[in-house]
Amino acid sequence: VIQSLLITLVAVFAFLAVAYRVTGDTASLGGVTLLPVLFSVTWILGTMYLIGMPFNALTGTIAALTIGLGIAYSIHISSRYTLELERQGDVWAAMDTTVTGTGGALLGSAATTVGGFGTLALAILPVLQQFGIITGLTIIYAFLASVLVLPSMLVVWTRYLGPSGYFPTAEDEGEVSGPDDAAETPAPDGGARNE
């Protein structure tokens, strides 16, 4: 089961690296997109251990499902981010648009999927109950990793490995500012105002 998980991860990484390279992005974006899925897999395996659920062929298959289900959320975030980065030309504006726009849609998708698989937790057969619980948690973890972990990783990727010219430098602005820094800009009457 562990071997199949590793093969799946390597295959997904190779596919993403090639796909992002062919579409004009860098292959490193494939690795960044896959990292939240690795977090999700470790979180679900840790949760299974904590609640005393055995790691067998069925639950191992669910862990493999984590990769397939989680990568979709990560791809949505990464693709939207690179699109917004090209459109807006600013890391922070692109990330804000990505998380507020795509994040809401992913929340709706995750909620309906968790609800669908969650009904299996009410099944009579314990195997189906385990499947429903673990799959529901898998979706929750994949969503959280995509919306909370991946955005930070994409900013770091943009800074060090991504396309140049989108991340503010000290030479460009005098100092590097974050998305919530209040900047003073001149008012129309010559005074200063806080935005």
C-alpha positions as CSV (number, residue, x, y, z in Angstrom):
1,V,0.0,0.0,0.0
2,I,2.8,2.4,0.8
3,Q,4.5,1.6,-2.4
4,S,1.4,2.4,-4.4
5,L,1.1,5.8,-2.5
6,L,4.7,6.6,-3.5
7,I,4.2,5.6,-7.1
8,T,1.1,7.7,-7.2
9,L,2.9,10.8,-5.8
10,V,5.8,10.4,-8.2
11,A,3.4,10.0,-11.2
12,V,1.3,13.1,-10.1
13,F,4.5,15.2,-9.7
14,A,5.8,14.1,-13.1
15,F,2.5,14.9,-14.8
16,L,2.1,18.3,-13.1
17,A,5.7,19.3,-13.9
18,V,5.3,18.4,-17.5
19,A,1.8,20.0,-17.7
20,Y,2.9,23.3,-16.1
21,R,6.0,23.4,-18.3
22,V,4.0,22.8,-21.5
23,T,1.5,25.5,-20.6
24,G,4.2,28.1,-20.1
25,D,4.8,28.0,-16.4
26,T,7.9,26.4,-14.7
27,A,8.0,22.8,-13.8
28,S,8.7,23.8,-10.2
29,L,5.1,24.9,-9.9
30,G,4.1,21.3,-10.2
31,G,6.1,20.5,-7.0
32,V,4.6,23.4,-5.2
33,T,1.1,22.4,-6.2
34,L,1.8,18.9,-4.9
35,L,3.1,19.8,-1.5
36,P,-0.3,20.6,0.1
37,V,-1.4,17.1,-1.0
38,L,1.6,15.6,0.9
39,F,0.4,17.5,4.0
40,S,-3.1,16.1,3.5
41,V,-1.8,12.6,3.2
42,T,0.3,12.9,6.4
43,W,-2.6,14.5,8.3
44,I,-5.1,11.8,7.3
45,L,-2.6,9.0,8.2
46,G,-1.9,10.7,11.5
47,T,-5.7,11.1,12.2
48,M,-6.2,7.4,11.4
49,Y,-3.5,6.5,13.9
50,L,-5.0,8.8,16.6
51,I,-8.5,7.4,16.3
52,G,-7.2,3.9,16.2
53,M,-8.3,3.1,12.7
54,P,-6.1,0.3,11.2
55,F,-4.0,0.9,8.1
56,N,-5.1,-1.9,5.7
57,A,-5.8,-2.2,2.0
58,L,-9.1,-0.3,2.2
59,T,-7.8,2.6,4.4
60,G,-4.6,2.7,2.3
61,T,-6.8,3.1,-0.8
62,I,-8.5,6.0,0.9
63,A,-5.1,7.6,1.5
64,A,-4.4,7.2,-2.2
65,L,-7.7,8.9,-2.9
66,T,-6.4,11.8,-0.9
67,I,-3.9,12.5,-3.6
68,G,-6.6,12.4,-6.4
69,L,-9.1,14.5,-4.5
70,G,-6.6,16.9,-3.0
71,I,-4.7,17.7,-6.1
72,A,-7.8,19.1,-7.8
73,Y,-8.1,21.8,-5.1
74,S,-4.4,22.6,-5.4
75,I,-4.5,22.8,-9.1
76,H,-7.5,25.3,-9.0
77,I,-5.6,27.6,-6.6
78,S,-2.3,27.4,-8.5
79,S,-3.8,28.0,-11.9
80,R,-5.9,30.9,-10.7
81,Y,-3.0,32.4,-9.0
82,T,-0.7,32.3,-12.0
83,L,-3.6,33.7,-14.1
84,E,-4.2,36.6,-11.7
85,L,-0.4,37.2,-11.4
86,E,-0.2,37.8,-15.1
87,R,-3.4,39.9,-15.1
88,Q,-2.6,42.1,-12.1
89,G,1.2,42.1,-12.0
90,D,1.3,42.1,-8.2
91,V,1.7,39.1,-5.9
92,W,-0.5,40.3,-3.1
93,A,-3.4,41.4,-5.4
94,A,-3.2,38.1,-7.3
95,M,-3.2,36.1,-4.0
96,D,-6.1,38.1,-2.6
97,T,-8.2,37.6,-5.8
98,T,-7.3,33.9,-5.9
99,V,-8.2,33.1,-2.3
100,T,-11.4,35.2,-2.2
101,G,-12.6,34.1,-5.6
102,T,-11.5,30.5,-6.0
103,G,-11.5,29.7,-2.2
104,G,-15.2,30.3,-1.9
105,A,-16.0,28.0,-4.9
106,L,-13.7,25.3,-3.4
107,L,-15.5,25.7,0.0
108,G,-18.8,24.9,-1.7
109,S,-17.3,22.0,-3.5
110,A,-15.7,20.6,-0.4
111,A,-18.8,21.0,1.7
112,T,-21.0,19.1,-0.8
113,T,-18.4,16.4,-1.3
114,V,-18.0,16.0,2.5
115,G,-21.8,15.8,2.9
116,G,-22.0,13.1,0.3
117,F,-19.3,10.9,1.7
118,G,-20.3,11.8,5.2
119,T,-23.6,10.0,4.8
120,L,-21.6,6.7,4.7
121,A,-20.7,7.3,8.3
122,L,-24.3,6.3,9.1
123,A,-23.9,3.0,7.2
124,I,-24.5,-0.3,9.0
125,L,-21.3,-1.9,7.8
126,P,-18.2,-0.7,9.8
127,V,-16.1,-0.8,6.6
128,L,-18.4,1.7,4.9
129,Q,-18.5,3.8,8.1
130,Q,-14.7,4.0,8.1
131,F,-14.7,4.8,4.4
132,G,-17.2,7.7,4.9
133,I,-15.4,9.2,7.9
134,I,-11.9,9.0,6.4
135,T,-12.9,10.3,3.0
136,G,-14.8,13.2,4.5
137,L,-11.8,14.1,6.6
138,T,-9.6,13.7,3.6
139,I,-11.7,16.3,1.7
140,I,-11.5,18.7,4.7
141,Y,-7.8,18.4,5.0
142,A,-7.2,18.8,1.2
143,F,-9.4,22.0,1.2
144,L,-7.6,23.4,4.3
145,A,-4.2,22.7,2.9
146,S,-5.1,24.3,-0.5
147,V,-6.6,27.4,1.0
148,L,-4.3,27.9,4.0
149,V,-1.0,26.4,3.2
150,L,-0.7,26.6,-0.6
151,P,-1.1,30.5,-0.9
152,S,2.0,31.0,1.3
153,M,3.9,28.5,-0.7
154,L,2.9,30.2,-3.9
155,V,4.2,33.5,-2.7
156,V,7.6,31.9,-1.7
157,W,7.6,30.2,-5.1
158,T,7.0,33.5,-6.9
159,R,9.8,35.1,-4.8
160,Y,12.5,32.5,-5.5
161,L,11.5,30.2,-8.4
162,G,8.6,31.8,-10.3
163,P,8.5,34.4,-12.9
164,S,10.5,37.5,-12.3
165,G,9.2,41.0,-12.0
166,Y,6.1,40.2,-9.9
167,F,7.5,40.4,-6.5
168,P,8.3,43.9,-5.1
169,T,12.0,44.4,-4.3
170,A,13.7,46.9,-2.1
171,E,15.0,48.7,-5.1
172,D,11.5,49.0,-6.6
173,E,9.8,50.5,-3.6
174,G,12.4,51.5,-1.1
175,E,11.1,48.7,1.2
176,V,9.2,45.4,0.8
177,S,5.7,45.7,2.0
178,G,3.1,43.1,2.7
179,P,-0.5,43.0,1.7
180,D,-1.8,44.7,4.9
181,D,0.7,47.4,5.2
182,A,-0.9,50.8,5.4
183,A,0.8,53.1,3.0
184,E,0.6,56.9,3.0
185,T,-0.3,58.3,-0.3
186,P,-0.6,62.0,-1.2
187,A,-4.1,63.4,-1.1
188,P,-5.3,65.5,-4.0
189,D,-4.8,68.7,-1.9
190,G,-1.1,67.9,-1.3
191,G,-1.5,66.5,2.2
192,A,-1.1,62.8,3.2
193,R,-3.8,60.3,3.8
194,N,-3.8,56.7,5.0
195,E,-5.3,54.1,2.8
